[in-house]
Amino acid sequence: MDSAVLAWVFMVFFSLFLFFVFYAMENLEKTVIFEWEVFSSGSVNASFPILVDSVSMMFCVVVWYISSAVMIYVSDYMKEDLFLSRFVWLILLFVFSMSFLILIPSILGLMIGWDGLGITSFVLVIYYQNSKSASAGMLTVLMNRVGDCLLIIAISVFMVQGQWSMCSMNDYCAMVIVSWLVFFSSITKSAQYPFSSWLPAAMAAPTPVSALVHSSTLVTAGIFLMFRFSSLLEMSKTLQFVVIFLSCCTLVLAGVGANFEMDLKKVIALSTLSQLGMMMLSLGFLMPWLALFHLFSHALFKALLFLCAGSMIHSNGGTQDIRVFGNMWFSMPLTISCFNIANLSLCGMPFLNGFYSKDLILESYITGVIGYVVLVMLVLGTMATLFYSVRLSYLVLWVNNCGHSFHYLNNDDKAMNYGMMMLVGGAVVGSLYLQGVLLELNYEFFLNSSLVMNALLAAAVISNILNLVLSVNLAEKNLFFWFWELKLYFFSSMWFLENLSSHPLIYLGLNSSNFYHKSLDQGWIELVGGLGSYSVVSKITLLHQKFQFQMMTLLIVMSLLFMLSMVWIAS
């Protein structure tokens, strides 16, 4: 029995244990805090608390259950990897770091899970050890490091207060400062605008890692941290406005960009980014429980979507370009069935997982107090989600296969099938159970049915018109053509974030290095160093040789003249 199967057995039993703990906490309606005092000096009391309540236990159950499905999937997906046991240990460290972040309410102890996620995610992104993985890992760790620095500043604010717990702050100014710091650290970890470019780049990691990162671990850490600090959002209207604005930008950016992407994993990554924007938007509108509900339901079907995508990539020899897929229903019926369930759940298909949370969030926005700009951006992002999901299913299912003329696709990988089947039930009925656990639905929405149908029809028509307009191929290369190409590149490059996030820093560093290399290494240092000294000594030696030659010539001539003069005098 290999290490991946042993880790899967451990994860399954541990997730069952956590579920029983969650069930007990839910029935008893109690919260338990275990606290271990590390040291106490003056007014500073450093402790290590663990918060056990229904929310933290439910999140841990989701994380460990998804991780167990990913682990049994790994046992077949990476069975030929030479360092499988090392990869399994990295996955375990990754999941344990997320568990620390969930269970510790102290911001000092929270840094254990926060930094653990950053370090292990970097190691997993660069796992394949090529130039693409190295650049993606560096971009990921540097952007996440911005959030780490802000959390360290927040820790210093807590130190001034003489305590570390999130629940014990009593200074209004300090609470506002901490809320701003926590928000900006959260948007770096959850890849909100303008820190969105690292999330598609992190697709250089193995597909099982992507399934964990995008479902229940790394990117959801920022959302969960904001959920814990959601009460502080009520103290600053400016912060609420910033949260709403940035989340709307993220929602539209990811939704529109996914319609131009041809990489299967990047399309799913951008869909994660759009759903994270919707969660953050719920937090901005002071609906934290809806954000948490959508986080859980999204985790269940997004992990399944990534595992299905990994199975298709694995069977196609590592190809991720969706243009070479097509007509895969006959070859991989089980994988495509699971893929469609997860994809329809992402669209918000009625009575699937995503419907319960997305429909509830949209109805809450529409019936509440919301500005027209936010409403337009929300509708546009939702329409984009519908369109890229249908586009993805169309390219995978119904178009002709444009891959190799000879290929062999099948569903014979049993362990990979087990991993997908473990998540199908959660992707179908998981939210139906979570809705009754997490939310108290004591209010009703009254929407005109004709208004809803007209809105859906208009959204479908507008999205198809936009797709036709944006997919026009202009043959004549005039000024309008170049403007059109620039606009298309603007949408496909995430509003130039892919270039702005890395290229200016690289350009500045390379230019400054080239300047110093030319002016110092090949300039003044060469003149005053070895080459310059050699040149100076060589020139002095040549001058000395010329001087000696001239002096010898002069001495010979003088000698001859002296001898001639002596002969003339003697005669």
Secondary structure by P-SEA (a helix, b strand, c coil): ccaaaaaaaaaaaaaaaaaaaaaaaaaacbbbbbbbbccccccbbbbbbbbbcaaaaaaaaaaaaaaaaaaaaaacccccccaaaaaaaaaaaaaaaaaaaaccccaaaaaaaaaaaaaaaaaaaaccccaaaaaaaaaaaaaaaaaaaaaaaaaaaaaaaccccccccccaaaaaaaaaaaaaaaaaaaccccccaaaaaaccccaaaaaaaacccccaaaaaaaaaacccccccaaaaaaaaaaaaaaaaaaaaaaaacccaaaaaaaaaaaaaaaaaaaaaacaaaaaaaaaaaaaaaaaaaaaaaaaaaaaaccccccccccccccccaaaaaaaaaaaaaaaccccccaaaaaaaaaaaaaaccccaaaaaaaaaaaaaaaaaaaaaaaaaccccccccccccccccaaaaaaaaaaaccccccaaaaaaaccccccbbbbbcaaaaaaaaaaaaaaaaaaaaaaacccccccaaaaaaaaaaaaaaaccaaaaaacaaaaaaaaaaaaaaaaaccccaaaaacaaaaaaaaaaaaaaaaaaaaaaaaaaaaaaaaaaaaaaaaac
